[in-house]
Amino acid sequence: MIVNWEPIRLRDSKGNFTRFILPIQFPDHAFGPIVEHLQERRGQGGLLKQQNLAPDGLLPHIRRHLNLGGRTFDATRSLGSFWEVSALTIDGTILPSEGWICSIRGSDERSKFGVPFMFGPPQIALFRTGIAFLSIEVRPTNLDPRDWFDLTHFLKFMAPGRERLLSHPDEDLSITMPIIMRSLAELLETPGMEPLEFEFTFEDHSASKGDSLKTFSSSELMHFGSVFLDGASPSDHDDLRERARSGFHSKQDVASKSDSQTSGDEMARLIYQDQQSFEFTVSSSVFVGFEMQDTQFTTHNLPTHFREIYFLLFLFVHSQRLALAILTDEVFEAIAMTASTSTPLLTKQLNDIVELDRRLLEYTGSSYFLQVTQQHHHHTYYTRLRSYIQIQAFFQEVKDEIDALRFYVSSLVQREADRRSNQLQIAVTALTVVFVPAGVLLTLFAPKIPLWPGVRDLSATESALITVGILVFTSFTLWIFRLRLRKRGDR
């Protein structure tokens, strides 16, 4: 199905934007040093300033611990840290982060010479669970809606051969979104820590060891945004919503859906008001509004809410999802090691389980919140997004995996304890069988033993050697008996 674009226009509003997001993993113990490094750069008059993302919309304990623009930072208590970048350094050229114009080739003849757009300020969000989000906003400079859809589609690609060059009108500079994301990631380089590597698919090397930053999706960027459309036919509304949700460009054909497919999309849509909705995928969230009233709220307040509280909620939910992905990967490694070890190293496995318990407890206390705001629309958005990407089910899956691993290793510990107890009991029984009768005989016949034929003729050395031989024979017999019991137990 092809949309009739001719009558459709973008509302002349700040509500038309897309923020592209790259999620990154870093060692959780590096959260404090990285944030302190960013604070030092801010204090030195660098390119950073701490960001205040509408803290009044959050519950007090969430607002307090997210360090939203606070002057003090406690690495042991703060759950997050949020920063705005005032300029980017690319190939030695410093570019202001707000308002500089680029263009990108679009999807048809109309845009073959480039779709002009402007950048908004890049942002860095870090969560103490070891998740960072690097993001940058783009806005089309024209009111043609095809520009918004083309930008959302063509700027998200990171894989070689799919990314498109951006041309700068005032600088002899050709860059891509992966280059922009790398320049943001380099701001996290912290003195005193191992050099951070970046795992992008367009690079020959990848991060595989040490304190490295690993990207969760190095082929396509996540996206978050909103689009206000006027003049669209009601018959095109579902098509436009699907394009916005999935990041399709303006010429891309969107197949019509059956009734069953349409009903399956209900969880992927949150109705805000009449002809206004949030559209979700696992990696995106877009607000789509048709024929919105021209008021102070829709032209100013609502776009501000999208960039602040809704964007913060989007990042917070996805930090929960990605932290769980890290945990489940660590659980898998622990289970694989346990299953492949013929003689389990119980001490190492118990230490691994204690560490997994610590990580799960920290995650529960720093991320797994069922409610973070009392505002109706904000809370509904937060709960629907968590439900759509199945945070609760994912959490229960990881918890069950850790519980099952703990039960299995505990059974190994108990079995090992039982085996050692049995061995001790057998050894004590054997020693009793050997030495108790010998003691009784010695008690009864000790005065007569030196008078036995042959015994009285033995020297002290010969007596000692015979005694040692008896002990060695007894020990050897016990060892053979124990070995047979162990082989029988292994079978």
Secondary structure, DSSP 8 states (H G I E B T S, - for coil): -----TT-EE-SSTT-EEEEEEEEE--GGGHHHHHHHHHHHHHTT-SEEE----GGGS-HHHHHHTTSS-S---TTT--EEEEEESEEEETTEEEESSS-EEEE--SSGGGTT-EEEEE---EEEEETTTEEEEEEEEEESSS-HHHHHHHHHHTSB-STTT---EE-SSSS-EE-HHHHHHHHHGGG--TTS----B--TTSS----SSS-BEES-SSB-EEEEEEEEES--GGGHHHHHHHHHHT--TT-------HHHHHHTGGGEEEEETTEEEEEETTEEEEEEES---SHIIIIIHHHHIIIIIHHHHHHHHHHHHHHHHHHHHHHHHHHHHHH-SS--HHHHHHHHHHHHHHHHHHHHHT--S-----HHHHHHHHHHHHHTTHHHHHHHHHHHHHHHHHHHHHHHHHHHHHHHHHHHHHHHHHHHHHHHHHHHHHHHTTTGGGSTTTTT--HHHHHHHHHHHHHHHHHHHHHHHHHHHHHHH-
